[in-house]
Amino acid sequence: MSTTIYSLIEAAYQGDWSPLIEESKKAPGKHWAEDTRCSNQDIDIFVPPGDGPREDPDLVKHSLGTALNRLRNLCASCPLAVAARCLVESLRDDDEFGIRAGLLASERSALRAAWQQRVNEDAVRGALQGCTTALSKVERDTVIARFATDPSLEPAAVARGLGVTHEYLLKLVRRHRKKSESRPAATLPAGSADAA
């Protein structure tokens, strides 16, 4: 069975981003877009009217009808690595509009939301070891939560990895702990053996 962009997208929807990211790395460099099938096309045709991140994809497809076929076929003819890179770049840049890797903007909105919530474990591990790297809010919160619960981690290294002072790191940990304590504890359903 050959891998398609749609199987990579499906894996991402299931929470496994690595196949998509790894495939996108096969189209390296800053000139990767020169290998796209759309590179010599009018860019405006890839931003269909009525499509956007808050639209219903089925309604958009119905309203545009067969006009989408040409665009989607063009995307489908792109090399897999290039299509993967196209999609990853659009997710990294939080592109809200336009067709990317054969997906309408309205089809990508759930994927964009999932991308924003994903945690790059390599980046988190690096920050915990003192490597300064760009972190999303979710990744930063993950670093703080792990530091707050793992006394074996070196505070100076974690502070360096987050790009903050040691004092500010401790303040972040206090906030995290306070927030964690204020969350209601999970309650057991009535009638369960441990509820009494």
C-alpha positions in Angstrom: 0.0 0.0 0.0 1.5 3.3 -1.0 1.4 6.3 1.4 -0.8 9.2 0.3 -1.1 12.7 1.7 -4.6 11.6 3.0 -3.1 8.8 5.0 -0.6 11.2 6.6 -3.5 13.6 7.3 -5.5 10.8 8.9 -2.5 9.8 11.1 -2.3 13.5 12.2 -6.0 13.6 13.0 -5.4 10.5 15.2 -2.6 12.4 17.1 0.4 10.9 15.3 2.1 13.9 13.6 5.4 12.1 13.0 4.6 10.6 9.5 3.5 14.0 8.2 6.4 15.8 9.7 9.0 13.2 8.6 7.6 13.2 5.0 7.7 17.0 4.9 11.5 16.9 5.8 12.0 15.1 2.4 11.3 18.4 0.7 14.1 20.5 2.4 15.4 24.0 1.9 13.7 27.3 1.3 13.0 26.6 -2.4 10.8 23.5 -1.8 7.8 25.4 -3.3 9.4 25.4 -6.7 8.5 21.7 -6.9 4.8 22.3 -6.4 2.4 21.8 -9.3 0.9 25.2 -8.4 4.1 27.2 -8.6 3.3 28.6 -12.1 -0.4 29.1 -11.5 -2.4 32.2 -10.5 -2.3 32.1 -6.7 -5.8 33.6 -6.5 -7.4 30.4 -7.8 -6.3 28.6 -4.7 -8.4 30.9 -2.5 -11.9 29.9 -3.5 -14.7 32.3 -2.7 -16.8 31.3 0.2 -14.1 29.1 1.8 -12.7 30.0 5.2 -11.8 28.5 8.5 -15.3 28.9 10.0 -17.2 27.6 7.0 -18.7 24.1 6.6 -16.5 22.2 4.2 -19.4 20.2 2.7 -21.3 23.4 1.9 -18.2 25.0 0.4 -17.7 21.9 -1.8 -21.3 21.9 -2.8 -21.3 25.5 -3.7 -18.1 25.4 -5.7 -18.9 22.1 -7.4 -16.6 20.8 -10.1 -14.5 24.0 -10.0 -12.6 22.4 -7.2 -11.7 19.3 -9.2 -9.0 21.0 -11.2 -7.4 22.5 -8.1 -7.6 19.2 -6.1 -6.2 17.2 -9.0 -3.3 19.7 -9.3 -2.6 19.2 -5.6 -2.9 15.4 -5.9 -0.2 15.4 -8.6 2.3 17.0 -6.3 5.1 14.7 -5.0 4.1 13.4 -1.5 7.0 15.2 0.3 6.1 18.5 -1.3 2.4 18.1 -0.4 3.4 17.2 3.2 5.7 20.2 3.4 2.9 22.4 2.0 0.5 21.3 4.7 3.1 21.5 7.5 4.1 25.0 6.5 0.5 26.1 6.4 0.0 24.7 9.9 3.2 26.3 11.3 2.2 29.6 9.8 -1.4 29.2 10.9 -2.7 29.9 7.4 -6.4 30.3 7.6 -7.2 30.7 3.9 -6.5 28.9 0.6 -6.1 25.3 -0.5 -3.0 23.6 0.9 -2.0 20.0 0.1 -5.4 19.5 -1.4 -7.4 20.6 1.6 -9.8 23.5 1.7 -9.3 26.1 4.5 -12.5 24.9 6.0 -11.2 21.3 6.0 -7.9 22.3 7.6 -9.5 24.2 10.6 -9.7 21.1 12.8 -6.2 20.1 11.9 -5.0 23.7 12.6 -6.5 23.5 16.1 -4.9 20.1 16.7 -1.5 21.4 15.5 -1.7 24.3 18.0 -2.3 21.8 20.8 0.3 19.3 19.9 3.4 18.9 22.0 6.8 18.4 20.3 8.5 16.1 22.8 12.0 16.8 21.3 11.5 20.5 22.0 10.2 19.8 25.5 13.1 17.5 26.3 15.6 20.0 24.9 14.1 22.8 27.1 14.3 20.6 30.2 18.0 20.0 29.4 18.7 23.7 28.9 18.5 24.1 25.1 16.8 27.3 24.2 14.2 26.7 21.5 11.0 28.2 20.3 8.1 26.6 22.2 4.4 26.9 21.8 2.3 27.8 24.8 1.3 24.2 25.2 4.9 23.1 25.1 6.0 25.8 27.6 3.2 24.7 30.0 4.4 21.1 29.6 8.0 22.0 30.5 6.8 23.9 33.6 4.5 21.0 34.6 7.2 18.4 34.3 9.7 20.6 36.2 7.2 21.2 38.9 6.8 17.4 39.4 10.3 16.1 38.8 12.8 17.1 41.5 15.7 15.5 39.5 15.6 18.3 36.9 18.2 21.0 37.1 16.5 24.4 37.7 19.3 26.4 36.0 19.0 24.3 32.9 15.2 24.5 32.7 15.4 28.3 33.2 17.9 28.6 30.4 15.8 26.3 28.2 12.7 28.6 28.8 14.8 31.7 28.4 13.8 33.0 31.9 15.6 33.7 35.2 15.7 31.1 37.9 13.5 33.3 40.1 10.9 33.7 37.3 10.9 29.9 36.7 10.1 29.4 40.4 7.2 31.9 40.0 5.9 29.9 37.0 6.1 26.7 39.1 4.1 28.3 41.9 1.5 29.5 39.5 1.3 26.0 38.0 0.9 24.4 41.4 -1.7 26.9 42.5 -3.7 26.4 39.3 -3.4 22.6 39.6 -4.6 22.7 43.3 -7.6 24.9 42.3 -8.8 22.4 39.7 -11.7 20.2 41.1 -10.7 16.7 41.8 -12.3 14.0 39.7 -15.3 12.6 41.4 -16.2 9.0 41.3 -19.7 8.1 40.1 -22.2 7.4 42.7 -22.5 3.7 43.4 -18.9 2.9 42.6 -17.0 0.8 45.2 -14.6 3.7 46.1 -17.3 6.4 46.5 -18.1 5.5 50.1 
